């Protein structure tokens, strides 16, 4: 995969053999990791932080998604404030967080 990453860039034609091979290989690696090293977040905070990391979101970005202030996001992540129904719904819809995990928190 490292060799293909040196060849394939943002301007590489998606129909090129190198791009196709990299795409297939990355899917296979993701499937392998999901099967052999599954990640189960222990709590909602870990899941929110994972989604923030995956989407390169800062607390101010998450605040926009939830329609609240960045300080409110901080309070929620630090356990000082509970989620409202609207916040929970926004997390489920916008960050694709499992509703069951949200309800357990």
C-alpha positions as CSV (number, residue, x, y, z in Angstrom):
1,X,0.0,0.0,0.0
2,X,2.9,2.4,0.8
3,X,4.2,2.0,-2.7
4,X,0.8,2.7,-4.2
5,X,0.5,5.8,-2.0
6,X,3.7,7.2,-3.6
7,X,2.2,6.8,-7.0
8,X,-1.5,7.7,-6.5
9,X,-2.3,11.3,-5.7
10,X,-5.3,13.6,-5.7
11,X,-5.0,14.2,-9.4
12,X,-4.8,10.5,-10.3
13,X,-7.5,9.2,-12.7
14,X,-9.9,7.0,-10.7
15,X,-10.0,4.6,-13.6
16,X,-6.2,4.0,-13.6
17,X,-5.0,0.5,-12.5
18,X,-3.0,2.0,-9.6
19,X,-6.0,3.9,-8.2
20,X,-8.2,0.8,-8.6
21,X,-5.6,-1.4,-6.8
22,X,-5.1,1.1,-4.0
23,X,-8.9,1.4,-3.6
24,X,-9.3,-2.4,-3.4
25,X,-6.3,-2.8,-1.1
26,X,-7.5,-0.1,1.3
27,X,-11.0,-1.7,1.5
28,X,-9.4,-5.1,2.2
29,X,-7.2,-3.6,5.0
30,X,-10.2,-1.9,6.5
31,X,-12.2,-5.1,6.5
32,X,-9.3,-7.0,8.1
33,X,-8.9,-4.5,10.8
34,X,-12.6,-4.4,11.5
35,X,-12.7,-8.1,11.8
36,X,-9.5,-8.7,13.8
37,X,-9.2,-5.5,15.8
38,X,-12.8,-4.2,16.3
39,X,-13.2,-1.0,18.2
40,X,-15.9,-0.9,20.7
41,X,-16.2,2.5,22.4
42,X,-16.7,2.2,26.2
43,X,-18.9,5.2,26.3
44,X,-20.5,8.0,24.4
45,X,-17.7,10.4,25.1
46,X,-15.2,8.0,23.4
47,X,-17.5,7.6,20.4
48,X,-18.0,11.4,20.0
49,X,-14.2,11.9,20.3
50,X,-13.6,9.2,17.7
51,X,-16.0,10.8,15.3
52,X,-14.5,14.2,15.9
53,X,-11.1,12.7,15.1
54,X,-12.3,10.8,12.0
55,X,-13.9,13.9,10.6
56,X,-11.2,16.3,11.8
57,X,-13.7,18.3,13.9
58,X,-12.8,20.6,16.7
59,X,-15.2,21.3,19.5
60,X,-16.3,24.5,17.8
61,X,-17.2,22.4,14.6
62,X,-19.1,19.9,16.7
63,X,-20.9,22.8,18.4
64,X,-22.1,24.0,14.9
65,X,-23.3,20.5,14.1
66,X,-25.3,20.3,17.4
67,X,-26.4,23.9,17.2
68,X,-24.9,24.8,20.6
69,X,-22.0,26.8,22.0
70,X,-18.5,25.3,22.2
71,X,-18.6,25.7,25.9
72,X,-21.7,23.6,26.1
73,X,-19.9,20.9,24.0
74,X,-17.1,21.0,26.5
75,X,-19.6,20.6,29.4
76,X,-21.2,17.6,27.7
77,X,-17.9,15.9,26.9
78,X,-16.7,16.4,30.5
79,X,-19.9,15.0,32.0
80,X,-21.0,18.3,33.5
81,X,-24.1,18.5,31.4
82,X,-26.5,15.9,30.0
83,X,-27.5,15.6,26.4
84,X,-30.9,16.9,25.4
85,X,-33.1,14.9,23.0
86,X,-32.2,17.3,20.2
87,X,-28.4,16.9,20.9
88,X,-28.8,13.1,20.9
89,X,-30.7,13.2,17.7
90,X,-28.1,15.4,16.1
91,X,-25.3,13.1,17.2
92,X,-27.1,10.1,15.7
93,X,-28.0,11.8,12.4
94,X,-24.9,14.0,11.8
95,X,-22.1,11.8,13.3
96,X,-23.7,8.4,12.7
97,X,-23.5,7.4,16.3
98,X,-25.6,4.4,17.3
99,X,-28.8,5.4,19.0
100,X,-28.4,2.5,21.5
101,X,-25.0,3.9,22.6
102,X,-26.6,7.3,23.1
103,X,-29.5,5.9,25.1
104,X,-27.2,3.9,27.3
105,X,-25.2,7.1,28.2
